[in-house]
Amino acid sequence: MISNDATIQEIVRLQQQLAAVCPLQPILGKDTNLPHMTLLQGRFSDLAKVYQSIHDLRNYWEQKYLQQPEVFSFDWLKCVYKPPGWYFLQPHPHTIGDVGHQFCFNALKDTMILLDSECQKDMFGYTPSEALNYQKYGYRYIGQDFYPHFTLGQTGDRLTSIALDTWMQLVPTQQLNISGRFVRLTLYRVGSYGSHRESLIDLKIDI
């Protein structure tokens, strides 16, 4: 899910502010490594079904929420830390993300696959259920473990991570008071650090 341009610019600006204290990867931008909220990520054995599901989700939303456009808006973002080294911006409220995730997972769970080469992934920081999700589906945030968020970035340096934790506690509330609205739904090719590298399908949410 992609938000409005003004919100994207705010998130990019926040990451740039943090760079002086703790550089994060990937470097976000409007054209590359686009800030986004992932509903489902992984490898799929049936790409035609994946392509169909994104259109089905958009159509479902437009029928169900035609008279409730406010569900696609969020009032603020909370910066949270998730091991190992990840900083996320979690939208509130995030009901539409939960609905979207469940729709996609129900449609595609039987097509999700994990390559043998990916089975040895370091799952430090994963909860037991997140580890099971990854081992079965190739994605950590599934079902009850779904974690709606924009990725602010990852640092591998714990010392700078501690510095960032301290800095975030000192940031005036208004600097994280970023509101916005989800306006597009994309199927994207994943880049490094789970980034939004390339849109394969880009649909406007007409509500």
Secondary structure per residue as TSV (DSSP state, phi and psi in degrees):
chain	resnum	aa	ss	phi	psi
A	1	M	-	360.0	135.1
A	2	I	E	-115.7	135.5
A	3	S	E	-89.5	178.7
A	4	N	-	-64.9	158.5
A	5	D	H	-59.3	-39.8
A	6	A	H	-62.6	-38.8
A	7	T	H	-69.3	-39.9
A	8	I	H	-57.6	-45.0
A	9	Q	H	-63.0	-37.7
A	10	E	H	-64.9	-41.5
A	11	I	H	-67.7	-42.0
A	12	V	H	-61.5	-42.3
A	13	R	H	-64.4	-39.8
A	14	L	H	-62.5	-44.0
A	15	Q	H	-61.9	-38.8
A	16	Q	H	-63.9	-38.5
A	17	Q	H	-61.6	-42.4
A	18	L	H	-70.8	-21.5
A	19	A	H	-58.6	-31.0
A	20	A	T	-68.8	-25.0
A	21	V	T	-99.8	-43.1
A	22	C	S	-154.5	97.6
A	23	P	-	-59.5	134.2
A	24	L	-	-118.3	149.8
A	25	Q	B	-121.4	145.4
A	26	P	S	-80.8	164.3
A	27	I	-	-75.1	120.3
A	28	L	-	-79.6	153.6
A	29	G	-	-161.0	169.3
A	30	K	S	-75.0	-30.0
A	31	D	S	-104.0	-30.9
A	32	T	S	-127.5	146.7
A	33	N	S	52.4	52.9
A	34	L	-	-65.3	128.6
A	35	P	-	-57.3	136.1
A	36	H	-	-159.0	164.5
A	37	M	B	-114.4	115.3
A	38	T	-	-78.0	133.1
A	39	L	S	-92.5	-38.3
A	40	L	-	-159.2	138.6
A	41	Q	-	-136.7	143.4
A	42	G	S	162.1	-169.0
A	43	R	E	-105.4	140.9
A	44	F	E	-127.8	139.2
A	45	S	S	-84.1	-15.0
A	46	D	-	-129.1	89.0
A	47	L	H	-67.3	-31.8
A	48	A	H	-61.1	-38.1
A	49	K	H	-68.5	-36.4
A	50	V	H	-64.1	-46.8
A	51	Y	H	-60.4	-41.1
A	52	Q	H	-68.1	-37.1
A	53	S	H	-65.2	-34.0
A	54	I	H	-69.5	-36.7
A	55	H	H	-67.8	-39.9
A	56	D	H	-62.6	-40.9
A	57	L	H	-65.0	-45.9
A	58	R	H	-59.6	-43.9
A	59	N	H	-64.7	-40.0
A	60	Y	H	-61.3	-47.1
A	61	W	H	-61.1	-44.4
A	62	E	H	-65.8	-29.4
A	63	Q	H	-80.0	-44.2
A	64	K	H	-75.2	-36.6
A	65	Y	S	-113.9	19.9
A	66	L	T	-54.9	-36.5
A	67	Q	T	-97.7	8.7
A	68	Q	-	-132.6	57.5
A	69	P	G	-61.3	-20.2
A	70	E	G	-65.1	-19.8
A	71	V	G	-67.5	-16.3
A	72	F	G	-91.0	3.0
A	73	S	E	-103.5	153.7
A	74	F	E	-132.9	148.1
A	75	D	S	-93.1	-27.5
A	76	W	E	-162.1	166.7
A	77	L	E	-122.0	134.6
A	78	K	E	-106.0	126.3
A	79	C	E	-83.3	125.0
A	80	V	E	-131.3	154.7
A	81	Y	E	-107.3	134.5
A	82	K	E	-130.8	123.2
A	83	P	T	-63.4	147.7
A	84	P	T	-97.4	105.8
A	85	G	T	82.6	13.5
A	86	W	E	-94.5	138.4
A	87	Y	E	-117.8	125.7
A	88	F	E	-120.5	155.7
A	89	L	E	-113.6	113.2
A	90	Q	E	-99.4	121.8
A	91	P	E	-76.1	145.9
A	92	H	E	-133.2	127.3
A	93	P	S	-75.5	166.0
A	94	H	-	-131.4	29.9
A	95	T	H	-56.9	-41.9
A	96	I	H	-64.9	-31.5
A	97	G	H	-66.8	-41.7
A	98	D	H	-61.7	-44.1
A	99	V	H	-63.2	-44.9
A	100	G	H	-63.7	-41.8
A	101	H	H	-61.0	-47.9
A	102	Q	H	-63.8	-37.6
A	103	F	H	-61.3	-49.3
A	104	C	H	-65.3	-43.8
A	105	F	H	-64.1	-42.9
A	106	N	H	-61.5	-37.3
A	107	A	H	-75.9	-30.3
A	108	L	H	-120.4	-2.9
A	109	K	G	-58.9	-32.0
A	110	D	G	-76.3	-8.7
A	111	T	G	-105.6	-3.1
A	112	M	E	-79.5	132.5
A	113	I	E	-131.7	157.9
A	114	L	-	-126.7	124.4
A	115	L	-	-71.1	150.6
A	116	D	G	-56.9	-36.5
A	117	S	G	-68.0	-16.5
A	118	E	G	-97.0	-3.8
A	119	C	T	-71.8	-19.5
A	120	Q	T	-94.8	17.6
A	121	K	-	-56.0	139.7
A	122	D	-	-72.9	115.8
A	123	M	-	-108.2	32.1
A	124	F	T	-58.2	132.4
A	125	G	T	91.4	-11.5
A	126	Y	-	-75.5	143.8
A	127	T	-	-74.3	163.0
A	128	P	H	-55.0	-41.2
A	129	S	H	-72.0	-33.2
A	130	E	H	-65.2	-38.9
A	131	A	H	-64.0	-40.9
A	132	L	H	-64.2	-40.7
A	133	N	H	-57.1	-47.5
A	134	Y	H	-63.7	-43.5
A	135	Q	H	-65.0	-28.8
A	136	K	H	-92.8	-39.2
A	137	Y	H	-118.6	-13.8
A	138	G	S	82.6	15.4
A	139	Y	-	-146.2	137.9
A	140	R	S	-74.3	-41.4
A	141	Y	-	-98.6	84.3
A	142	I	-	-124.6	141.3
A	143	G	G	59.4	-124.1
A	144	Q	G	-66.1	-17.3
A	145	D	G	-93.5	5.4
A	146	F	-	-58.0	136.6
A	147	Y	-	-132.9	85.5
A	148	P	-	-63.8	128.1
A	149	H	-	-166.3	155.9
A	150	F	E	-94.8	135.0
A	151	T	E	-81.9	118.9
A	152	L	E	-82.0	-31.3
A	153	G	E	147.9	173.9
A	154	Q	E	-126.1	142.4
A	155	T	-	-122.1	140.3
A	156	G	S	-97.1	-0.6
A	157	D	-	-104.3	108.0
A	158	R	H	-64.4	-31.7
A	159	L	H	-64.5	-45.3
A	160	T	H	-70.3	-28.1
A	161	S	H	-65.2	-40.5
A	162	I	H	-62.9	-41.0
A	163	A	H	-61.8	-39.3
A	164	L	H	-68.0	-40.3
A	165	D	H	-56.6	-44.8
A	166	T	H	-64.8	-43.4
A	167	W	H	-62.1	-42.6
A	168	M	H	-63.1	-32.2
A	169	Q	H	-69.3	-21.4
A	170	L	H	-96.2	-8.3
A	171	V	S	-69.9	129.8
A	172	P	-	-56.6	142.9
A	173	T	H	-53.3	-38.5
A	174	Q	H	-63.8	-23.0
A	175	Q	H	-71.2	-21.0
A	176	L	H	-106.9	1.7
A	177	N	-	-83.1	67.8
A	178	I	-	-101.0	115.8
A	179	S	-	-102.9	167.8
A	180	G	E	179.3	-170.6
A	181	R	E	-147.6	137.8
A	182	F	E	-80.3	125.0
A	183	V	E	-121.7	-12.7
A	184	R	E	-139.8	155.5
A	185	L	E	-127.3	123.5
A	186	T	E	-124.4	150.5
A	187	L	E	-105.2	121.3
A	188	Y	E	-130.0	155.2
A	189	R	E	-85.5	130.0
A	190	V	E	-80.5	134.2
A	191	G	-	-104.3	-161.6
A	192	S	G	-64.3	148.9
A	193	Y	G	58.9	26.4
A	194	G	G	71.0	21.7
A	195	S	-	-72.4	160.6
A	196	H	E	-86.2	87.6
A	197	R	E	-80.1	-42.4
A	198	E	E	-154.0	129.0
A	199	S	E	-79.5	128.2
A	200	L	E	-95.6	-35.8
A	201	I	E	-137.2	136.2
A	202	D	E	-134.2	110.2
A	203	L	E	-115.4	134.3
A	204	K	E	-79.6	138.3
A	205	I	-	-90.1	104.4
A	206	D	-	-90.7	70.6
A	207	I	-	-132.1	360.0
